[in-house]
């Protein structure tokens, strides 16, 4: 499974092709599985296959929000999903305001286990197609526009495509392990 750094060494088109395959890879993994199988967590700390699909659906929206911000503003700074920033007060996080970008919080509050996996996959597929249309429309100059990731530093659209590809691989592996009952 390639890392983000390994994807960065690949031609951009290879990264985009990886992003194109994800919905089909997920569909193949969950096809014919019962709702019970898709809702079964391998242990108390790891997601069920259905939760993985819902996470990918929801994170795709976040990627697109970031992409629009990257085109519309200069070097926007982005929080890291699931990680508290080093200066939470600057971000208005703390006290009664929790970390808004918490995958586990999303899974619980959005009741991922009650979602229909096929519908979540269809929504992910639609959002991913939109993301790919957006990315493929970028000019060479726009591909170099950047954002500041709190932990990874400056990231261009090309960097984000590598991050997304590695993220897809990680969660495809997680989903397949969960189907096998492994964390």
C-alpha positions in Angstrom: 0.0 0.0 0.0 1.7 3.2 -1.1 2.3 6.1 1.3 1.6 9.7 0.5 5.3 10.2 -0.2 5.3 7.3 -2.6 2.2 8.6 -4.4 4.0 12.0 -4.7 6.7 10.2 -6.8 4.1 9.0 -9.3 2.8 11.1 -12.2 -0.3 13.1 -11.2 -2.5 11.1 -13.6 -1.6 7.9 -11.7 -2.9 9.5 -8.5 -6.1 10.6 -10.2 -6.6 7.1 -11.6 -6.2 5.7 -8.1 -8.9 8.1 -6.9 -11.2 7.0 -9.8 -10.9 3.4 -8.7 -11.9 3.8 -5.1 -15.7 3.7 -5.4 -15.5 0.5 -7.5 -13.0 -1.1 -5.0 -15.4 -0.3 -2.2 -18.3 -1.7 -4.1 -16.5 -4.9 -4.8 -15.6 -5.3 -1.2 -19.2 -4.8 0.2 -21.2 -6.4 -2.7 -23.5 -9.2 -1.4 -22.6 -8.6 2.2 -25.4 -8.5 4.8 -26.2 -5.4 6.8 -25.1 -7.3 9.9 -21.7 -8.1 8.3 -21.3 -4.5 7.2 -22.2 -3.2 10.7 -19.9 -5.5 12.6 -16.9 -3.9 14.2 -13.8 -6.0 14.6 -13.3 -4.7 18.1 -14.6 -1.8 20.3 -12.0 0.7 18.9 -12.2 0.0 15.1 -14.9 0.9 12.6 -17.3 -1.5 10.9 -17.1 -1.6 7.1 -20.2 0.6 6.9 -18.6 3.2 9.0 -15.6 3.3 6.7 -17.8 4.0 3.7 -19.6 6.7 5.6 -16.3 8.3 6.6 -15.1 8.4 3.0 -18.4 9.9 1.9 -18.2 12.7 4.5 -14.5 13.3 4.1 -14.9 13.8 0.4 -17.1 16.9 1.3 -14.3 18.2 3.4 -11.8 17.7 0.6 -14.0 19.7 -1.8 -14.5 22.5 0.8 -10.7 22.7 1.1 -10.2 22.8 -2.6 -12.7 25.6 -3.1 -10.9 27.5 -0.3 -7.6 26.9 -2.0 -8.9 28.5 -5.2 -10.7 31.3 -3.5 -8.2 32.4 -0.9 -4.4 32.6 -0.6 -2.8 29.8 1.3 -5.7 28.9 3.7 -4.7 27.0 6.9 -6.5 23.7 7.5 -7.0 21.8 10.7 -6.0 18.1 10.7 -8.8 15.6 10.8 -8.9 13.9 14.2 -5.9 15.8 15.7 -6.1 18.7 18.1 -4.1 21.7 16.8 -1.1 22.9 18.8 -3.0 26.1 19.5 -6.7 25.1 20.0 -7.7 28.5 21.5 -6.7 30.2 18.2 -9.2 28.0 16.5 -11.9 28.5 19.1 -11.6 24.9 20.3 -11.8 24.1 24.0 -14.2 23.9 26.9 -17.6 23.2 25.6 -16.4 23.5 22.0 -15.0 20.1 20.9 -12.8 19.2 18.0 -15.1 19.7 15.0 -13.1 17.4 12.7 -13.2 14.2 14.7 -13.9 11.1 12.6 -15.1 9.2 15.6 -17.3 12.0 16.7 -18.8 12.1 13.2 -19.4 8.3 13.2 -21.3 8.5 16.5 -23.2 11.7 15.9 -24.1 11.0 12.3 -25.0 7.4 13.3 -22.9 5.8 10.7 -24.1 2.3 11.8 -27.7 3.2 11.0 -26.8 4.4 7.5 -27.4 2.2 4.4 -24.0 1.2 3.1 -25.2 1.1 -0.5 -26.6 4.6 -0.3 -23.5 5.9 1.5 -21.4 4.4 -1.3 -23.6 6.0 -4.0 -23.2 9.4 -2.3 -19.4 8.8 -2.0 -19.2 7.9 -5.7 -21.1 11.0 -6.7 -18.9 13.3 -4.6 -15.7 11.6 -5.8 -16.8 12.1 -9.4 -17.4 15.8 -8.7 -13.9 16.0 -7.0 -12.3 14.4 -10.1 -14.1 16.8 -12.5 -12.9 19.7 -10.3 -9.3 18.5 -10.2 -9.1 17.7 -13.9 -10.3 21.3 -14.7 -7.4 22.9 -12.8 -4.8 24.7 -15.0 -1.1 23.8 -14.5 -0.8 27.0 -12.5 -3.7 26.2 -10.3 -2.2 22.8 -9.5 0.5 24.7 -7.7 -1.8 26.7 -5.5 -1.4 25.8 -1.9 -2.8 25.6 1.6 -1.1 25.2 4.9 -1.8 21.9 6.7 -1.2 22.2 10.4 1.1 19.2 10.6 2.3 18.6 7.0 3.0 22.2 6.1 2.4 23.7 2.6 0.4 21.4 0.3 -0.5 22.0 -3.3 -3.5 20.4 -5.1 -1.0 17.7 -6.4 0.0 17.0 -2.8 -3.7 16.7 -1.8 -4.2 14.2 -4.6 -1.4 12.1 -3.1 -2.9 12.4 0.4 -6.3 11.3 -0.9 -4.9 8.3 -2.7 -3.0 7.1 0.4 -6.1 7.8 2.5 -8.3 5.7 0.2 -5.8 2.9 0.4 -5.7 3.0 4.2 -9.4 2.9 4.5 -9.9 0.2 1.8 -7.5 -2.0 3.8 -9.3 -1.1 7.0 -12.7 -2.1 5.4 -11.3 -5.4 4.2 -9.8 -6.2 7.5 -13.1 -5.4 9.3 -14.9 -7.7 6.9 -12.5 -10.5 8.0 -13.1 -9.6 11.7 -9.6 -8.1 12.1 -8.7 -4.7 13.5 
